[in-house]
Amino acid sequence: MWSSNYPAHPKFGGIKARLEESKRALAFLSREDQEWIFGKTALSVYPALR
């Protein structure tokens, strides 16, 4: 689950900047893999988020 340690130490920047950087770094992955990393895994573990 991406950023499951939020909020991280402030020296690592805000959540928006980290999300954008992570999406750029993982752009080589398939769309489905990106969806699992950035949301579907959390929804499968915490169904109340739906």
N, C-alpha and C positions, 0 to 999 in steps of 0.2 A: 504494500500500500504506500503510494507515494506520499511523502511528508506526514507519515503517521506519528512523527515525533513533534509535530507543531504544538506550541511555538518553540522554535529552536532559538539558540543564542542569537542576539541581535547582530553580531558581527557577520552573520551569514546573509544579511539582507532581509527584506520583506518577503512575504509569501508570493506576491505577484511576480517579483523579479526571479525568485527561485523556480516558480512554475514555468515561466518563459524560458529560462535557461535549461531546465530539465526537458522541456518539449523539443528544444533545438538539439540537445544532446542525444535524444532518443528518436529523432526523426527517421532514422534508418530502419526502425522496427515497423512491422506491419501495423495497419490501422487498428486491427483487433487487439494486438499486443499492447498498443498505446492505451486503448480504452480500458483494458484490464488494469494496467498500471495506474492510470489516473482516475479511476472511479469504480469500475465493476468489482474489483477485489474487495474494496471497502463495503460496497453494497451487499456482497455475498456474506461477509462476516457480520455486518451490522444491518440486518434487513429493516430495522426501524428507520433507517435514513431515507428509505424510499418515500 
